[in-house]
Amino acid sequence: MTEKKEFQTEVSRLLDIVANSLYSDKQVFLRELISNSSDACDRRRYLGLTNKDLVTDNPEYKIRIGLDTDARTLTIKDNGIGMDYDDLIANLGTIAHSGTAKAVSENADKDEKLDLIGKFGVGFYASFMVAGNVEVISKKAGDDKAWKWVSDGVTGYTIDEVIKDDVGTEITLHIKDDASEFLLEEKLKQVIKKYSDHISFPIIFGDADDAEPINKASAIWMRPKSDITTEEYNEFYGHVNPGMQFDAPWLTMHWRAEGVIEYTNLIFIPTMKPFDLYDPKRENSIRLYVKRVFITDGVEGLILPFLRFLRGVVDCEDLPLNISREMLQNNPVVSKISQAITKKVLKELQKMAENEPDKFAEFWDLFGPVVKEGLYDAHQYREDLNKVVRFYSSDFDNLVSFEEYVSRMKEGQEHIYYLSGTDIESLRKSPQLEGFKAKGVEVLLMVDAIDEYWLPVAFNYDGKTFKSITKGESELENIGKTEKEIKEAEKAKKEDVKENNDPVLLKIKEILKEEVNDVRYSNRLVESPVCLVAQDGAVDMHMERMLKNSAGYEELSKRVLEINENHSVIKKLKSVVANDGNEDILNDTAWLLLDQAKIIEGESLTDPTAFVKRMSKLADLQLDAAAKA
């Protein structure tokens, strides 16, 4: 009995967009269907290694292209794993990724058409660019039943049980009038050579067994580098990068390792960020082959999490063909390959960072936060990572390395100073940075969430420890001094009890005793009157705010309020205190200084209503003074 099913509203809308708006080049539909057939053959061949029932007919895997110009049909047929009833509904009747319809719709009304095959998991739907009706007949290996799926891409689809002798899938496209070029044999061969020459299964035109394959049917990664063009590399990149076929690789790495373990690698770094880059369930996208036979992808342990953006193929000579996915995870051969790949990729990134810094900056903008995850959870590679990682700086617009920073450190500077926050521009305006700028001390600007996690466990670089400039005392007074001068200054400071008896500090402490941990004079402020810093031994302020937002911290710890003794506001405040001035003015000023410091840090005010009243009162006083003048 034939079942009729309607597409969901968003699926119908998506198909309309795919067919009429999304793609700039119709011929890519054939690439997608052939790639699907190749994957199906790979899958059956691999599963057949452990389940002989799936390959009882001892198949010679091929992809066949058929034409019927009178009926205006184009057929793509394979003898791969096939699909059953549930597979047809899951693979052809639904969207591959949540949010797809919305993402596609956002691009649908733009004047410039986008070649976006794969980005939204809509490769099969590309068929409706050239076909008014699509029929899929499939029989899954190991099953007795076969099924026929039919759709016009608009009203829905039907599924019916049919008779099919051989295992695999046959897709028949009823070609539209405006796509007649795809009923020409030479045109189809041209498209196949352009997009699918790397497919490792022969692509045959017609039903003859002795027909010559259209494609080279050889694994591109096993060919010499000198025989492969940039275009061929890019096309293969699209094949192993199903989310970004319209992208071109930022970097291509093709090498063969020989020795105790022999394996070949063809690995790419994308130029675009995958939409699921930060999905915790995301697997790596490296395909594992053994002697050109596809085994599996996403092997745990083959690619470390901080390199999960890599795409490509690893083909090993030293693994058994029938190895299971579970056994791969703890296989020593896989572990050794992983170490070698990691070292190779980090070395290439280091070379790029040193030799082509502008190009590297493009990569770092996309994947820098991911690479820095290795500083937290891949300690064995920290030395290599330290040569790769780059940071924004208070003194330079371009990215800087640890080595460059350390080479510019001042005499008496014991730490690598950093300031963390959410964006570069805000950090550059931070009051805590003023004293360091005045002293010519460079500060690294950290804007990635992962920075707050690796910094506490990194300990040091080249013997220099990391220190946040928003935490504890700044130690700026020691910079530029000799060791002898530093010791003398520390001795004098211990003998100086000025701050303990300073009337301004004591007054502000009394007013704000419920809000701050301490009030002290600052040597890190130059232009601003106040700033907030964390206590010595406390969590960095930015880290604490992150934990409040993500982990449900109810409130922030009490800060230290630092005051710029040379600021005009503080000087006038001293005069008011010395003359036993108006308590209301002292109280309002102390609170306004604290609120100002909180606003700069992006923190919530204790009492916004009181803040508004104080600001209104201040404005009123200024206007009175202006009127009298």
Phi, psi and omega in degrees: 000131180284131176259133177253126180232139178266146173291149169296157184306317183289330178291316178300317179296319179299314181298322177297318180293317180301314185288332190240341189230329197280322191257143177264346184223108185295330189294348181291346179301323182291323175302315183295316182291321178293320178298320177297319178296320178298315179298322180295320177293317176304315184295316181293319181298319180292311181296330179292343178295328182249347179228093185295341179296339182278347183228037181297335180272006178047062189290145167259105192294128179213158172241123184248140177248128180235148180232140169225097186292328179294317180275354182057049179236147174237131184238135174241120187232139176223164175246044179277205188293331180078175181226144174260189183304310182294322180297319180298317179292316183291320186271330185246344184254000181224167178275143186289326185228143177296145179082002183299310184302319180295315182297319180291319182299325181296336179262351190292327186268002180284147182294322182274120178288146183248134176274089191245029180303135175091331184299326182249014180068039185241028184304312181297323182296343178299341178304326185284357171292326186245349185239137175274342180209139181233131177244133177235119175247126186216143175230123184277139179302129181095351180256156176267332186268152173237157186224150179239124180248129182227136178207149171262003178076010183230302189273344183136206181209160176241151175230132183218144175284136181224176177258128177215124185284317187261153179284146176129193185229139177233119181250124180245123180255126174270102193290135177289162180297323183276007178236029185298338180301336181274013170256008179257126183301315182296323178297315180296318179297322178298315180295318180296317179295326182289315189256335192233022182295334183279346182305131188278355175255143180295135175256113187252139174266118180092188186257354183292132181287335183264011180290145179286137177298145176287322182265169180288339177053039177231145180293118186299328183291341180270353179276153177298144181301325183294341182266359186250129179274163176301321180297321179293319175301315182295321179294319178293324176303318177296327180291320182267002182235065189297346177273347189215049184297337181277355180275162172241148183293140174288324179212136177246128180236118183229114181207159179240132178258130180234147181148224179298319176241131180249129179201158180240141181233135168229103190234140182239149167251125183289165172258000178229148183278124175299144184296336183254026185303325183255016176285120182297340180270359186289132175267161176289163187246037175262127180270132179260126175243152171235113182052047176074003177262123180296130179256302181189172172235169179066034181294122180295130179096344179285316177240125181291152185306327184284357174241025187291353178278352181293149175231153174145204188223140168237125180240115187250141178270347193248022174243145177290145182297331184262021180291140181272161178300321181295319180292331181296327188298329182244020182282129181297330178294316178299320180298317180293320177297318179301315179299317182293318179297315181300313179298317182296313182296317180295324178294318179294321178294321178298316179299318180294319180297324182277322187265330181226069186301326180293316178294320179297325180300326177296316177297315185295325178298327181273313192241002180306312180300327179288315179301321181293343174300331179296332177295337181269316189239010177229065187302329183293343180249012186297322180299317178291319180296324180299336179275345183260318189298145180228157185218155169281155187228154177291340186254348186222149176278331181275165179290147180234156179260167174301316182300316180295318180299310183298324180295340182256005182296145182279159175296134182089353179276119184260344188238158166269109186275143177218158176227127183248151181186199185260337179208154188297314185298319178296320180294321181295337180263004185295134179296330180297342183275344190301312182295324180292321177296317181298327180272356182072027181263122182287142179232132176280137183256117185254118184239004180258141182303324183295338181302323183290346182260323182277331182301316180294338182255355183282335177068296183197167169229124180054037178081357180260122181279158180269139180218128177284137180278000175253021184222123178070189179283149190283335182064018180297332183295341181274341186287131182092357180256156174283169180299324180293317180295325179296316181296321179294320180293321179294323178295318180294325181293321179296327181278344182273114181255021184304311185294331181291338182240008183292124185295326180292313179298317180297321181293314181294322177300319181295317182292319187255022187300334180274350186250329184235155179280326182198162173230129181210162175285149187245145172251007179259353181260140179236309183256325183278151181281328185213165169201162177254142174223160177277157178291158172300133179086351180273172177287143176306143186299317181294320179298318181295321178295321177299316180294325178296319182285323187260330186248005173080024174301133184284322181209159180276155177289162180290135180268174169258128177267116178260141187239137178274103186299337184264000179285145184300324179297317181291323178298317179291326177296322177299318180296318179297316181295317182298330181260019180051052185290180183304124182296324180297320179295317178299316181296313180297319181295317179300315180292321178296323177295317178295315180297322177299315180297322179292318180299317180299325180277355181076024181261158181286146177279148180296316182218088183301325180297315179296323178298316180297318180297318180295319179295321178296318179297318180296318179296321179298318179295320180295319180293323176298315181297321180292321181293320180291330180289000000 
